[in-house]
Amino acid sequence: MALYLWLNAALYAVFSAWCALRWSSTSAALGYVQLNGSGRSEYMAVYGGLQLGLAIGFALFAMHAQHHRIGVLFALVLYASIVPFRWASVALMGPVERLTLYVGVLETAMLVWALALWCGVSASGHGTITAR
């Protein structure tokens, strides 16, 4: 579980830095052709700031074994929310840029991995999360 959580932390940190430092090229690669000041601000906040927050959160989950299960559950909820929206929007609004498809494949893989980890945890009897 720690490997999965650290990988999430690393991916979100890299994407945050890439999108914040190269916002013009990354936004264009994702299909944001023209952004006014509000659009650039929103892009920086979501693709820079939110992804940095996710990176820090996943790192905190990964650093402490007692938080691994809740970290995997968080990832499961996150990706189970993102993936249907990703593929529905691709189907409804396509064709899309290649980067959009790559990101969708990565998100789907992370969802499947989280599900496998969670089912393995639940099957071992350690899936119950209790407040302390």
C-alpha positions as CSV (number, residue, x, y, z in Angstrom):
1,M,0.0,0.0,0.0
2,A,2.8,2.4,0.8
3,L,4.2,2.1,-2.8
4,Y,0.8,2.9,-4.2
5,L,0.4,6.0,-2.0
6,W,4.0,7.2,-2.6
7,L,3.4,6.8,-6.4
8,N,0.3,8.9,-6.1
9,A,2.2,11.5,-4.1
10,A,5.0,11.6,-6.7
11,L,2.6,11.8,-9.7
12,Y,0.6,14.6,-8.2
13,A,3.7,16.5,-7.2
14,V,5.2,16.2,-10.7
15,F,1.9,17.2,-12.4
16,S,1.5,20.1,-10.0
17,A,5.0,21.5,-10.8
18,W,4.6,20.8,-14.5
19,C,1.3,22.5,-14.8
20,A,2.3,25.5,-12.6
21,L,5.7,26.1,-14.2
22,R,4.6,25.3,-17.8
23,W,1.0,26.4,-17.6
24,S,0.8,27.7,-21.1
25,S,2.0,24.5,-22.9
26,T,0.2,22.1,-20.5
27,S,-3.1,23.9,-20.7
28,A,-2.8,23.9,-24.5
29,A,-2.0,20.2,-24.5
30,L,-5.1,19.5,-22.5
31,G,-7.2,21.5,-24.9
32,Y,-7.4,24.8,-23.2
33,V,-6.7,26.8,-26.3
34,Q,-7.5,30.3,-25.1
35,L,-7.7,31.3,-21.5
36,N,-8.3,34.8,-20.1
37,G,-7.0,35.9,-16.7
38,S,-9.8,34.0,-14.9
39,G,-9.2,30.9,-16.9
40,R,-5.4,31.0,-16.2
41,S,-6.1,31.6,-12.5
42,E,-8.5,28.7,-12.3
43,Y,-6.0,26.4,-14.2
44,M,-3.2,27.4,-11.8
45,A,-5.4,26.8,-8.7
46,V,-6.7,23.4,-9.8
47,Y,-3.8,22.0,-11.8
48,G,-1.1,23.6,-9.6
49,G,-2.6,24.0,-6.2
50,L,-5.1,21.2,-5.9
51,Q,-2.7,18.7,-7.3
52,L,0.0,19.9,-4.8
53,G,-2.5,19.4,-2.0
54,L,-3.2,15.8,-3.2
55,A,0.5,15.1,-3.4
56,I,1.0,16.2,0.2
57,G,-2.0,14.3,1.3
58,F,-0.9,11.1,-0.3
59,A,2.6,11.5,1.1
60,L,1.2,11.9,4.6
61,F,-0.9,8.8,4.2
62,A,2.2,6.9,2.9
63,M,4.5,8.0,5.7
64,H,2.4,6.4,8.5
65,A,1.4,2.7,8.2
66,Q,-1.6,3.3,10.4
67,H,-3.0,5.6,7.6
68,H,-2.4,3.4,4.6
69,R,-5.9,2.0,4.6
70,I,-7.6,5.3,4.8
71,G,-5.2,6.6,2.1
72,V,-6.2,3.8,-0.2
73,L,-9.9,4.4,0.5
74,F,-9.4,8.1,-0.3
75,A,-7.7,7.2,-3.6
76,L,-10.6,4.8,-4.4
77,V,-13.2,7.5,-3.8
78,L,-11.1,10.1,-5.7
79,Y,-10.6,7.9,-8.8
80,A,-14.1,6.3,-8.7
81,S,-15.3,9.9,-9.0
82,I,-12.9,11.1,-11.7
83,V,-12.8,8.1,-14.0
84,P,-16.6,8.0,-15.0
85,F,-16.5,11.8,-15.6
86,R,-13.3,11.4,-17.7
87,W,-14.6,8.7,-20.0
88,A,-18.1,10.1,-20.3
89,S,-16.7,13.5,-21.3
90,V,-14.4,11.8,-23.8
91,A,-17.3,9.9,-25.3
92,L,-19.6,13.0,-25.4
93,M,-17.1,15.7,-26.3
94,G,-14.5,13.9,-28.4
95,P,-12.3,13.8,-30.2
96,V,-9.8,14.8,-27.5
97,E,-6.1,15.5,-27.3
98,R,-3.8,12.5,-26.9
99,L,-2.7,13.7,-23.5
100,T,-6.3,13.6,-22.3
101,L,-6.5,9.9,-23.2
102,Y,-3.1,9.2,-21.5
103,V,-4.3,10.9,-18.3
104,G,-7.6,8.9,-18.5
105,V,-5.7,5.6,-18.8
106,L,-3.5,6.5,-15.9
107,E,-6.5,7.4,-13.8
108,T,-8.2,4.2,-14.7
109,A,-5.1,2.2,-13.8
110,M,-4.9,3.9,-10.4
111,L,-8.6,3.2,-9.8
112,V,-8.1,-0.5,-10.6
113,W,-5.0,-0.7,-8.4
114,A,-6.8,1.1,-5.5
115,L,-9.8,-1.3,-5.9
116,A,-7.4,-4.3,-5.8
117,L,-5.7,-3.0,-2.7
118,W,-8.9,-2.2,-1.0
119,C,-10.5,-5.6,-1.8
120,G,-7.3,-7.3,-0.6
121,V,-7.4,-5.3,2.7
122,S,-11.1,-6.1,3.1
123,A,-10.6,-9.8,2.4
124,S,-7.9,-9.9,5.1
125,G,-10.3,-8.5,7.7
126,H,-8.5,-5.2,7.9
127,G,-10.9,-3.2,5.8
128,T,-12.9,-1.8,8.7
129,I,-11.9,1.8,9.5
130,T,-12.7,2.9,12.9
131,A,-12.4,6.3,14.6
132,R,-9.8,6.6,17.3
